[in-house]
Amino acid sequence: MSEFRVPKYRGLVPYVPGEQPRERRYIKLNTNESPYPPSPRALERGRAALDTLALYPDPTMAALRAAIAEDLGVSPDWVLPTNGSDEILSFAFAAFCDADTPAVFPDITYGFYRVFADLYGVPARVIPLREDFTIAPEEYFAVGGTLFIANPNAPTGIALPLTALREILLHNRENVVVVDEAYVDFGGESALALLAEFENLVVTRTFSKSRSMAGARLGFGIAHPALIADMTAIKDSTNPYNVNRVTAEMGIGSIEDRAYFEENCKKIIETRESLAAGLTDLGFSVLPSCANFLFIRHPRIGGEALYTELRRRGILVRHFAAERIRDYNRVTVGAREEAEALLRAMKEIGETI
Ligand SMILES: *Cc1c(COP(=O)(O)O)cnc(C)c1O
């Protein structure tokens, strides 16, 4: 740290992304990327856009917004595309949280919420999940701040039923409620159905997981136009050109290729279920997942030890050295062959430890 860093940022603890190792080839099951490439249609449109890179992108992202809006059955002024969904979350923190309006989220959830709260200097009110890592809806009534709920949740994979989410919304009419649907395409119930009823609801989505575009950085928010205007004001005050031309065209291509998207989601759900069964057979407890990852624990092998043993065998998973979850590992559901390799390694580890 230099002497020039301003005091308010000296204690900043940044988000720590999963490793992206270069020293050897790993089976990478640590950052919930897709094992499949982007849609051929997305690649084709992205390549064509390369020729136009001398020009700035359309700051209103009209074509991409129209494509997203049509796909989801909303009007384009309900959509704001961003540089990954982390950026729409960042805009939501900037627009809807301050010293008097804390950020409210569960104790076990996406680690970035805490980081954004610290970055923007807003207090965080943390509400513990139940012992089984589910949300007790009544504890999230009248939270007195801006509520962030990942649904399905990370790193547990557990989904909150729409009926419970609606209860939470009914009791938070005074607060903005942000529902982070990064994993919804793998089996969760979307809060989009509640948008017409709740003008205080923001739904965030990403192309990083189910649409195989983590490296292109594309996400978006869907909300009432007044909330979209609030977040657009933040975007236009930081980076009006937040989504580049190639990524925007890839996004349109991905949406056009619905069959490819649905097929990939289906394959991942099938692999998830067979991987969960295989791990259960090996003695693991596996939390019920509606995402593209499993949160697992072995009765005899500690979380960190399991992480290390897998790494030695060329498989990367994600271990969080945090209270309540240090005995667990989060394992991305990869391609079928990757899941099979994981099961073989787990069997070996179980036999030697
Ligand atoms: C991966 C993830 C995101 C953001 O991913 P982007 O690549 O920035 O779109 C947001 N929320 C959760 C819960 C995630 O797991």
The ligand as an SDF file (V2000), in Angstrom:
LIG
                    3D

 15 15  0  0  0  0  0  0  0  0999 V2000
  -20.9710  -15.6400  -10.3050 C   0  0  0  0  0  0  0  0  0  0  0  0
  -21.9180  -14.8320   -9.4980 C   0  0  0  0  0  0  0  0  0  0  0  0
  -22.2350  -13.4960   -9.8070 C   0  0  0  0  0  0  0  0  0  0  0  0
  -21.5930  -12.6240  -10.8100 C   0  0  0  0  0  0  0  0  0  0  0  0
  -20.9820  -13.1120  -11.8320 O   0  0  0  0  0  0  0  0  0  0  0  0
  -20.5760  -12.1790  -13.0500 P   0  0  0  0  0  0  0  0  0  0  0  0
  -19.5640  -13.0200  -13.7310 O   0  0  0  0  0  0  0  0  0  0  0  0
  -20.0410  -10.8870  -12.5230 O   0  0  0  0  0  0  0  0  0  0  0  0
  -21.8220  -11.9880  -13.8260 O   0  0  0  0  0  0  0  0  0  0  0  0
  -23.1840  -12.8570   -9.0510 C   0  0  0  0  0  0  0  0  0  0  0  0
  -23.7870  -13.4560   -8.0340 N   0  0  0  0  0  0  0  0  0  0  0  0
  -23.5000  -14.7120   -7.6910 C   0  0  0  0  0  0  0  0  0  0  0  0
  -24.2160  -15.3150   -6.5390 C   0  0  0  0  0  0  0  0  0  0  0  0
  -22.5470  -15.4320   -8.3940 C   0  0  0  0  0  0  0  0  0  0  0  0
  -22.2260  -16.6560   -8.0210 O   0  0  0  0  0  0  0  0  0  0  0  0
  1  2  1  0
  2  3  1  0
  2 14  2  0
  3  4  1  0
  3 10  2  0
  4  5  1  0
  5  6  1  0
  6  7  2  0
  6  8  1  0
  6  9  1  0
 10 11  1  0
 11 12  2  0
 12 13  1  0
 12 14  1  0
 14 15  1  0
M  END
$$$$
